[in-house]
Amino acid sequence: MKIAREKIFAVIMAGGKGERLWPLSTEERPKPLISLDGQQTLLEETVQRLFPLLNAENVFVITDEKSAASAREILMLPEENIIAEPCRRNTAPCIALAAALIRRKCEDAVMIVLPADHRITPIKRFQEDLTDCIEQAQNGSLTILGVTPDKPATGYGYINAGEKIASGVYKVNSFKEKPDFETAQHYMMDGNYWWNCGIFVWQVNTIAEAFRKYVPGLYEKFADWAGGRDYRTDFETCEKISIDYAVMEKAENVVVKQASFQWSDLGTLGALYEITRKDFHENAVSSRGRVQLEDADQNLIFCDDDTEIRLEKIKNCAVIKSGKALLITGKW
């Protein structure tokens, strides 16, 4: 069942403190606002990969007060679509706010929710997967994308896929917290455990009903905001809770679409190393300046200016320079 394009909305979550990739990202310049290629920021890349699935006026960005002004400068979106949260309250209140604002525009909208700091390729497969998720959402499902693990990662939550209900789409048996290494190995060998990449698709009415059933206090705020109440008057009174804890781990109408694209959340230096092109000695170099390597192997060098960097007789080291800040660390 095809849905009209004007009824498809996207919500990009672009908050956070920016501490995990210091000094590339900081509280003043969080990860969504950094550029890894010297061109587009991660936030801009996130917006661009949504087109032409939906219209620009249907893209919302939820961020913090500090980042909102920068987002408005770099994005060709309606200014009112860049929403500054009064304070951080985790993902469930963020999503409830976005759903309420979308409800004001379209009562039967389908809503895509995605973080602003992922690297996804190829875009065509990502859009094809989203199209499948939109179809499931129209059936009343809370749909999530799951990424097939290529290593036993301990930094991600996992989704246990159950009964197959459509091509590449499965019922969700359960969600699992970030495991230890041994458990992660088991998940990978099992083949039915996929990384939770935090990308969701559902009808606004479906998530609203889930809020009503599982977090009635948040539902009351959603209903007030959808009716026109200013969210800035009471957003800070929302419980700090993730959408996983609030809804996804409790709901019975949750399905997972197995992702066909390559994905990284860029949450660590190791993730940055993985997506950066390597030389013959497995050094990953991303720099606008001149980098000289002598007897150096498996290093990560990232510099966003023209600083000259030289590494000699170094292995498994990261050198990260951004502005006046420099990080040198061992194996990440």
C-alpha positions in Angstrom: 0.0 0.0 0.0 1.6 3.2 -1.2 1.5 6.3 1.0 1.3 9.8 -0.3 4.8 11.5 -0.1 3.4 14.5 1.7 2.4 12.2 4.6 5.9 10.9 5.2 7.9 12.9 7.8 11.3 12.4 9.3 12.7 13.4 12.7 16.5 13.7 13.1 17.7 13.6 16.6 20.8 15.8 16.8 21.4 16.4 20.5 24.1 15.0 22.8 27.2 16.4 24.6 29.7 15.6 22.0 32.2 13.9 24.3 32.7 10.5 22.6 34.9 11.7 19.8 36.8 14.5 21.5 38.5 16.6 20.2 36.6 16.2 16.9 33.3 16.7 18.7 32.8 18.9 21.8 29.8 20.2 23.7 30.1 23.4 21.6 30.4 21.4 18.4 28.7 18.0 18.9 29.2 15.1 16.6 26.3 15.9 14.1 28.0 19.2 13.3 31.4 17.8 12.5 32.6 17.0 9.0 34.7 14.0 8.3 35.4 14.8 4.7 35.8 18.6 4.9 32.5 19.1 3.1 29.2 18.2 4.6 28.5 17.7 8.3 27.1 14.5 9.5 23.8 16.3 10.1 23.7 17.5 6.4 24.5 14.0 5.2 21.6 12.6 7.3 19.2 15.1 5.8 20.4 14.5 2.2 20.0 10.8 2.3 16.3 11.1 3.0 15.6 12.7 -0.4 13.6 12.1 -2.6 11.6 9.9 -0.2 9.9 12.9 1.3 9.7 16.7 1.0 12.1 19.1 2.7 9.3 20.8 4.6 8.5 17.4 6.3 12.0 17.0 7.8 12.3 18.0 11.5 15.6 18.3 13.5 15.5 18.0 17.3 18.6 19.4 18.9 19.7 21.6 21.9 19.7 25.3 22.2 23.4 25.7 21.4 23.2 23.6 18.2 19.9 24.9 16.8 21.4 28.2 15.4 24.1 26.3 13.6 21.7 23.8 12.2 19.5 26.6 10.9 22.5 28.1 9.1 23.6 24.9 7.3 20.3 23.2 6.5 17.9 24.3 3.7 14.9 23.5 5.9 12.1 25.7 7.2 13.4 27.6 10.2 10.6 26.4 12.4 11.5 22.7 11.7 14.7 23.1 13.7 13.4 22.5 17.3 15.6 23.3 20.3 14.8 21.1 23.3 14.7 23.2 26.5 16.7 20.5 28.2 17.8 16.9 27.7 15.3 14.3 28.6 16.4 11.3 26.5 14.8 9.9 23.4 11.2 9.1 24.5 10.3 12.8 25.3 12.2 13.9 22.2 10.1 11.6 20.0 6.9 12.5 21.8 7.5 16.2 21.1 8.3 15.5 17.4 5.3 13.3 17.0 3.1 16.0 18.5 4.4 18.7 16.1 3.9 16.3 13.2 0.4 15.5 14.4 -0.4 19.3 14.1 0.5 19.1 10.4 -0.8 15.6 9.4 -3.0 13.4 11.6 -2.2 10.2 9.7 1.5 10.8 9.1 4.2 8.1 9.0 7.2 9.1 11.0 10.8 8.1 10.4 13.1 8.7 13.4 16.9 8.6 13.0 20.0 9.8 14.7 22.1 12.5 13.0 25.6 10.9 13.5 25.6 7.7 11.5 27.5 6.8 8.3 25.3 4.8 5.9 26.1 3.4 2.5 24.8 2.9 -0.1 22.0 5.4 0.1 19.8 3.6 -2.4 19.6 0.5 -0.2 18.9 2.6 2.8 16.0 4.2 1.1 14.7 0.8 -0.2 14.8 -0.5 3.4 13.0 2.6 4.7 10.3 2.1 2.0 9.8 -1.5 3.4 9.6 -0.1 6.9 7.0 2.5 5.8 4.8 -0.3 4.4 5.0 -2.2 7.8 4.2 1.0 9.6 1.0 1.4 7.6 0.0 -2.0 9.0 0.2 -0.7 12.6 3.7 -1.9 13.4 6.4 -0.2 15.4 9.3 -0.9 13.0 13.0 -0.8 13.7 16.0 -1.4 11.5 18.5 -4.1 12.6 22.0 -4.4 11.2 23.6 -7.8 10.8 26.8 -7.9 12.9 30.1 -8.3 11.2 32.0 -8.7 14.5 31.1 -9.5 18.1 30.6 -5.8 19.2 30.0 -5.0 22.8 29.1 -1.3 22.3 25.7 -1.9 20.7 22.3 -3.1 21.9 20.9 -6.2 20.0 17.6 -7.2 18.6 16.5 -10.9 18.7 14.6 -11.5 15.4 11.8 -14.1 15.5 9.2 -15.2 13.1 9.5 -14.0 9.5 6.4 -11.9 8.4 7.6 -10.4 5.1 10.7 -10.3 2.9 13.5 -9.2 5.3 11.0 -8.4 8.1 10.6 -10.3 11.3 8.8 -10.1 14.6 11.0 -9.0 17.5 11.4 -11.6 20.2 13.3 -9.3 22.5 15.8 -6.5 22.9 19.2 -7.2 24.6 21.4 -4.8 26.4 25.0 -4.2 25.4 26.6 -7.6 26.0 30.0 -8.8 27.2 32.4 -10.2 24.5 31.5 -13.8 25.1 27.7 -13.1 24.7 28.4 -10.9 21.7 30.2 -13.9 20.1 27.2 -16.1 20.8 24.8 -13.5 19.2 26.9 -13.4 16.1 27.1 -17.1 15.7 23.4 -17.5 16.3 22.5 -15.3 13.3 19.2 -14.0 14.7 20.7 -11.2 16.7 21.1 -7.8 15.0 22.5 -4.5 16.1 19.9 -1.9 17.2 20.9 1.1 15.1 18.2 3.3 16.6 16.2 4.0 13.4 12.5 3.7 13.8 9.4 4.0 11.5 5.8 4.1 12.6 2.6 6.0 12.2 2.1 8.9 14.5 -1.1 7.4 15.7 0.6 4.1 16.5 3.4 5.6 18.6 0.8 7.8 20.3 -1.2 4.8 21.3 2.0 3.2 22.6 2.7 6.2 24.8 -0.9 6.1 26.1 -0.5 2.4 27.0 3.0 2.3 28.4 3.9 5.9 29.5 0.6 7.7 30.2 2.2 10.7 31.8 4.2 11.3 28.6 1.1 10.7 26.5 -0.7 13.5 28.3 2.0 15.9 27.4 2.0 14.6 23.8 -1.8 15.2 23.6 -1.4 18.8 25.0 1.5 19.6 22.6 -0.4 18.2 19.6 -3.4 20.3 20.6 -1.2 23.5 20.5 0.2 23.9 23.9 3.8 25.4 24.1 6.1 22.5 24.9 8.6 24.9 26.5 6.3 25.3 29.5 6.5 21.7 30.7 9.1 19.8 28.7 11.6 19.8 31.6 9.1 17.9 33.8 9.2 14.9 31.4 10.8 11.7 32.8 14.2 11.0 31.5 13.7 7.8 29.6 14.7 6.2 26.3 12.2 5.1 23.7 13.5 1.5 24.1 12.7 1.4 27.8 9.5 3.4 27.5 7.9 1.6 24.6 9.9 -0.8 22.4 10.8 -3.4 25.0 7.1 -3.5 26.2 5.1 -3.3 23.0 3.9 -6.5 21.2 3.5 -4.9 17.7 7.3 -4.5 17.1 8.9 -5.7 13.9 12.5 -5.5 12.7 13.6 -4.9 9.1 17.0 -6.5 8.4 19.2 -3.7 7.0 20.8 -4.2 3.6 23.2 -1.2 3.9 26.5 -0.7 5.6 26.2 1.2 8.9 28.4 2.8 11.5 27.4 5.0 14.4 30.8 6.7 14.5 30.7 6.4 18.3 34.4 5.6 18.8 37.8 6.1 17.3 37.7 2.5 16.3 34.6 3.2 14.2 36.3 6.2 12.6 39.3 4.0 11.8 37.0 1.4 10.1 35.4 3.9 7.7 38.6 5.7 6.7 40.6 4.6 3.7 43.8 2.7 4.6 47.3 2.7 3.1 49.4 -0.4 2.5 50.4 -0.5 6.1 46.8 -0.2 7.4 47.2 3.4 8.4 43.9 5.3 8.2 44.7 8.9 7.3 42.2 11.8 7.0 43.9 15.1 7.0 44.0 18.4 5.1 47.7 18.8 6.0 50.7 16.7 5.2 51.2 13.4 7.0 54.5 11.6 6.9 54.7 8.0 8.1 57.9 6.0 8.6 57.8 2.5 10.0 54.2 3.1 11.1 51.4 0.6 11.0 47.7 0.4 11.8 47.4 4.0 13.0 44.6 6.5 12.8 45.5 10.1 11.9 42.8 12.8 11.7 43.5 16.5 11.3 41.0 19.1 10.2 43.6 21.8 9.3 47.0 22.0 7.5 49.2 20.9 10.4 52.1 18.8 9.4 52.1 15.4 11.2 54.9 12.9 11.3 54.8 9.4 12.8 57.9 7.3 13.2 58.1 3.7 14.6 54.5 3.9 15.9 51.8 1.2 15.8 48.2 1.1 16.9 48.1 4.8 17.8 45.5 7.5 17.2 46.5 11.1 16.6 43.5 13.4 16.4 43.9 17.2 16.0 41.1 19.6 15.8 41.5 23.4 16.3 43.9 23.9 19.2 43.1 20.5 20.8 45.2 17.4 20.3 44.6 13.8 21.3 47.3 11.1 21.2 46.2 7.7 22.4 47.0 4.0 22.1 44.8 1.3 20.6 41.2 2.5 20.8 
